[in-house]
Amino acid sequence: MRDRERHPLNVTDSADGKHQNIARAALVLEALAESGNNGLRLTDVVRITALSKTAAHRCLAGLTAHRLAIFEQNEGRFFLGDRLFAWTVMAGERYQLAERVMPYLRRLAEESEDTAYFLLRRGDEAVCYGRAVGSFPIKTLTLNIGDRRPLGVGSGPLAIMAFLSDAEIDRLIQTQAEARKRFGISDQSLRQMIAAARTSGYSTFGEQLIKGMGGVGVPVRNSEGRPVAALSIAAIASRMELKRRKQLAKTLLKVATLIQNGCQHLL
């Protein structure tokens, strides 16, 4: 079991404290999840999360009241609640998509020998739902499962954004300017990349994010033709010359069509 100093969540991350209650709940839920079938006593929760005894007790009481945690009286321990299980079942169809695309990603990684990614649009961001690593000795692991990027940042997120409506692109460029700033992507360069993607039918991202790395991506569309996801391949820059980029894009577009036809009800 991890102790608090190694824990990824930090209840003080928000300076104004507006997310403090949610952060505390997430912290306690993760601790309960890691405990598995062993559960945790109140003293365990305090030790692991570094919350005060009062704060931990209040949080556990709230989670228990809403069935997000349960308390086994005879054992004196808290466990994850049945409501989380119900939510998982309800959300299962959405996460089925990640499982369904994995064979396609493995095929892309095997054929290209590079890293293939599947990203799904969530609001104004793209979330990595799948990754398969090829056999080429130098790996380009720019995203982990669950990582998020603003639309337009990276070959996959760019492939989604580039094929949205002009009005939506204008909105994203304006509202996501601050989020893009830390990646060093200016409005002008983003518009240039969008124009290039629309002309070629696929997105290209050079070394803007990671020096020596590049990527190519294509959109995956829903039944209305809207880009809701993306497939991409990342490799070292020397493997991303124009001729190979075109070949990879052609393969990606074929696989995107297969996903659209086979997983349309999940998109």
C-alpha positions as CSV (number, residue, x, y, z in Angstrom):
1,M,0.0,0.0,0.0
2,R,1.4,3.4,-0.9
3,D,1.7,6.0,1.8
4,R,0.6,9.7,1.3
5,E,3.9,11.1,0.1
6,R,3.9,8.8,-2.9
7,H,0.2,9.3,-3.6
8,P,-0.6,11.0,-7.0
9,L,-3.5,13.0,-5.6
10,N,-3.0,16.2,-3.6
11,V,-5.9,17.8,-1.7
12,T,-4.0,21.1,-1.7
13,D,-3.4,21.3,-5.5
14,S,-6.2,23.8,-5.8
15,A,-5.1,27.1,-4.3
16,D,-8.6,28.3,-3.5
17,G,-9.7,24.9,-2.2
18,K,-12.8,24.7,-4.4
19,H,-12.1,21.1,-5.4
20,Q,-10.9,20.0,-1.9
21,N,-13.9,17.9,-1.1
22,I,-13.8,16.0,-4.5
23,A,-10.0,15.6,-4.1
24,R,-10.5,14.1,-0.6
25,A,-13.1,11.7,-1.9
26,A,-11.0,10.6,-4.8
27,L,-8.0,10.1,-2.4
28,V,-10.0,7.9,-0.1
29,L,-11.7,6.0,-2.9
30,E,-8.3,5.2,-4.4
31,A,-7.0,4.0,-1.1
32,L,-10.0,1.7,-0.7
33,A,-9.6,0.5,-4.3
34,E,-6.0,-0.4,-3.6
35,S,-6.9,-2.3,-0.4
36,G,-9.0,-4.8,-2.5
37,N,-10.8,-7.4,-0.4
38,N,-8.8,-6.4,2.7
39,G,-10.6,-3.1,3.2
40,L,-9.3,-0.4,5.5
41,R,-9.9,0.8,9.0
42,L,-10.3,4.4,9.7
43,T,-6.7,4.6,11.1
44,D,-5.5,3.0,7.8
45,V,-7.2,5.7,5.8
46,V,-5.7,8.4,7.9
47,R,-2.2,6.9,7.5
48,I,-2.4,6.4,3.8
49,T,-4.1,9.7,2.8
50,A,-2.5,11.9,5.5
51,L,-6.0,13.4,6.1
52,S,-6.8,14.3,9.7
53,K,-8.9,11.8,11.6
54,T,-11.9,14.2,11.5
55,A,-11.6,14.8,7.7
56,A,-11.2,11.1,6.9
57,H,-14.1,10.2,9.1
58,R,-16.3,12.9,7.5
59,C,-15.3,11.8,4.0
60,L,-16.0,8.1,4.7
61,A,-19.3,8.9,6.3
62,G,-20.3,10.8,3.1
63,L,-19.1,8.1,0.8
64,T,-20.9,5.5,2.9
65,A,-24.2,7.5,2.9
66,H,-24.1,7.6,-0.9
67,R,-23.1,3.9,-1.3
68,L,-19.7,4.8,-2.7
69,A,-18.2,3.0,0.3
70,I,-19.6,0.4,2.7
71,F,-18.7,-0.3,6.3
72,E,-18.5,-3.9,7.5
73,Q,-19.4,-3.6,11.2
74,N,-18.1,-7.0,12.2
75,E,-14.7,-6.3,10.6
76,G,-14.5,-2.6,11.4
77,R,-13.3,-1.9,7.9
78,F,-14.4,0.1,4.9
79,F,-14.6,-1.2,1.3
80,L,-15.6,0.2,-2.1
81,G,-19.4,0.5,-2.4
82,D,-21.8,-1.4,-4.7
83,R,-22.8,1.9,-6.4
84,L,-19.4,2.1,-8.0
85,F,-19.9,-1.4,-9.4
86,A,-23.3,-0.4,-10.8
87,W,-21.8,2.7,-12.5
88,T,-19.0,0.5,-13.9
89,V,-21.6,-1.8,-15.5
90,M,-23.6,1.2,-16.9
91,A,-20.4,2.6,-18.4
92,G,-19.2,-0.7,-19.7
93,E,-20.4,-0.2,-23.3
94,R,-18.3,3.0,-23.6
95,Y,-15.2,1.3,-22.4
96,Q,-15.9,-1.7,-24.6
97,L,-14.6,0.5,-27.4
98,A,-11.1,0.4,-25.9
99,E,-11.1,-3.4,-26.0
100,R,-12.6,-3.5,-29.5
101,V,-9.9,-1.3,-31.0
102,M,-6.9,-3.1,-29.5
103,P,-6.6,-5.7,-32.3
104,Y,-6.5,-2.9,-34.8
105,L,-3.8,-1.1,-32.8
106,R,-1.7,-4.2,-32.5
107,R,-2.0,-4.7,-36.2
108,L,-0.9,-1.1,-36.9
109,A,2.0,-1.5,-34.4
110,E,3.1,-4.8,-36.0
111,E,3.0,-3.5,-39.5
112,S,4.6,-0.1,-38.8
113,E,6.9,-1.3,-36.1
114,D,6.1,1.9,-34.3
115,T,3.7,3.0,-31.6
116,A,0.0,3.2,-32.5
117,Y,-2.6,5.2,-30.4
118,F,-6.3,5.4,-30.2
119,L,-7.7,8.7,-28.7
120,L,-11.3,9.5,-28.0
121,R,-12.8,13.0,-27.8
122,R,-14.0,14.0,-24.3
123,G,-15.2,17.6,-24.3
124,D,-12.4,19.8,-25.6
125,E,-9.8,17.2,-25.0
126,A,-8.6,13.9,-26.4
127,V,-8.1,11.0,-24.1
128,C,-5.7,8.1,-24.9
129,Y,-7.9,4.9,-24.8
130,G,-5.4,2.5,-26.4
131,R,-1.8,2.1,-27.2
132,A,0.2,-0.7,-28.9
133,V,4.0,-0.7,-29.1
134,G,5.8,-1.9,-32.2
135,S,9.1,-3.7,-32.5
136,F,11.4,-0.8,-33.6
137,P,14.1,-0.5,-31.0
138,I,13.5,3.2,-30.3
139,K,10.1,3.6,-28.7
140,T,7.9,6.7,-28.9
141,L,5.8,6.4,-25.8
142,T,4.4,10.0,-25.8
143,L,1.1,9.0,-24.2
144,N,0.0,6.6,-21.5
145,I,-3.5,5.2,-21.3
146,G,-5.7,7.8,-19.7
147,D,-3.5,10.8,-20.6
148,R,-5.4,13.8,-21.9
149,R,-4.4,16.5,-24.4
150,P,-6.2,19.6,-25.6
151,L,-7.6,19.1,-29.0
152,G,-5.0,20.2,-31.6
153,V,-2.0,19.1,-29.5
154,G,-0.4,16.0,-31.0
155,S,-1.2,14.1,-34.2
156,G,-4.3,12.4,-32.8
157,P,-5.9,15.4,-31.1
158,L,-5.1,17.4,-34.2
159,A,-6.7,14.8,-36.5
160,I,-10.0,15.3,-34.5
161,M,-9.9,19.1,-34.4
162,A,-8.9,19.6,-38.0
163,F,-12.1,18.1,-39.4
164,L,-14.6,19.8,-37.1
165,S,-16.6,22.7,-38.4
166,D,-14.9,26.1,-38.8
167,A,-17.0,27.6,-36.0
168,E,-16.0,24.9,-33.6
169,I,-12.4,25.2,-34.5
170,D,-12.6,29.0,-33.9
171,R,-14.1,28.4,-30.5
172,L,-11.5,25.8,-29.6
173,I,-8.6,28.0,-30.6
174,Q,-10.0,30.8,-28.4
175,T,-11.0,28.8,-25.4
176,Q,-8.0,26.4,-25.3
177,A,-5.3,29.0,-25.9
178,E,-4.2,28.8,-22.2
179,A,-4.1,25.0,-22.2
180,R,-2.1,24.9,-25.4
181,K,0.4,27.5,-24.1
182,R,2.3,25.0,-22.0
183,F,2.9,22.9,-25.1
184,G,4.2,25.9,-27.1
185,I,1.6,25.7,-29.8
186,S,0.6,29.2,-31.2
187,D,-2.7,30.0,-32.8
188,Q,-1.0,30.7,-36.1
189,S,0.9,27.4,-36.2
190,L,-2.2,25.5,-35.2
191,R,-4.2,27.0,-38.0
192,Q,-1.5,26.1,-40.4
193,M,-1.4,22.5,-39.3
194,I,-5.2,22.4,-39.5
195,A,-5.2,23.7,-43.1
196,A,-2.5,21.1,-44.0
197,A,-4.5,18.3,-42.5
198,R,-7.6,19.3,-44.4
199,T,-5.7,19.4,-47.6
200,S,-4.0,16.0,-47.2
201,G,-6.7,14.2,-45.3
202,Y,-4.5,13.4,-42.3
203,S,-2.7,15.3,-39.6
204,T,1.1,15.6,-39.1
205,F,2.8,16.7,-36.0
206,G,6.6,17.3,-36.1
207,E,8.9,17.9,-33.2
208,Q,6.8,20.6,-31.4
209,L,6.0,18.4,-28.5
210,I,9.1,16.2,-28.2
211,K,12.3,16.8,-30.0
212,G,13.2,14.0,-32.4
213,M,9.7,12.6,-32.4
214,G,6.9,12.9,-34.9
215,G,3.4,11.5,-35.7
216,V,0.7,11.1,-38.2
217,G,-3.0,10.8,-37.4
218,V,-6.5,10.4,-39.0
219,P,-10.0,11.0,-37.6
220,V,-12.5,8.3,-36.7
221,R,-16.0,9.4,-37.4
222,N,-19.4,8.6,-36.0
223,S,-22.6,7.8,-38.0
224,E,-23.1,11.6,-38.6
225,G,-19.6,12.0,-40.0
226,R,-18.3,13.9,-37.1
227,P,-14.8,13.2,-35.9
228,V,-15.1,11.7,-32.4
229,A,-11.8,9.8,-32.1
230,A,-8.5,9.4,-33.8
231,L,-5.9,6.8,-34.8
232,S,-2.2,7.9,-34.8
233,I,1.3,6.5,-35.2
234,A,4.3,8.0,-33.5
235,A,7.9,7.4,-34.4
236,I,11.3,9.0,-34.3
237,A,11.6,11.9,-36.7
238,S,13.9,10.1,-39.1
239,R,11.1,7.6,-39.7
240,M,8.6,10.2,-40.5
241,E,9.8,11.5,-43.9
242,L,7.0,12.5,-46.4
243,K,6.9,9.3,-48.3
244,R,6.5,7.1,-45.2
245,R,4.0,9.6,-43.7
246,K,1.8,9.2,-46.7
247,Q,2.0,5.4,-46.5
248,L,1.2,5.4,-42.8
249,A,-1.7,7.7,-43.3
250,K,-3.1,5.5,-46.1
251,T,-3.0,2.5,-43.7
252,L,-4.5,4.5,-40.8
253,L,-7.4,5.6,-43.0
254,K,-8.2,2.0,-44.0
255,V,-8.1,0.9,-40.3
256,A,-10.3,4.0,-39.3
257,T,-12.9,2.8,-41.8
258,L,-12.8,-0.7,-40.3
259,I,-13.4,0.8,-36.8
260,Q,-16.1,3.0,-38.1
261,N,-17.9,0.1,-39.7
262,G,-17.4,-2.4,-36.9
263,C,-17.8,-0.2,-33.8
264,Q,-20.2,2.5,-35.0
265,H,-22.7,1.8,-32.2
266,L,-19.9,2.6,-29.7
267,L,-18.7,5.8,-31.3
